[in-house]
Amino acid sequence: MSLERILAAPAHIYADDVLLAVEVVPPVDDLGAKHAEYAEAGIPHYWILDIAAQPKLTAYRLVDGVYEQDFNGTGVFMTDQPFDLRIDLDALRARVVPKRE
């Protein structure tokens, strides 16, 4: 994002400035809409982090206007796109507070 855009609208985020959209346990019926909206906006990376039970990450990368899946699973997720990152999904499990019945 350029400094000029930040100064012109400091509270506004433009879709073409977003490198990564991450959703944490989104409603299942919402996923298709988000996929299409984020792809249309040109957001290069889209991740879905499900921490409801066993933490699971699904990572997508935009290729020719369509998201392709780069990762779908548990364990350790490592990437260098859009930045260097290592996530131990199993370690997240220990930190998730269970739902109260």
Helices and strands as residue ranges (DSSP letters): H 3-8, G 15-17, E 20-24, G 28-30, H 31-41, E 45-50, E 56-63, E 66-73, E 76-79, E 85-88, H 89-95
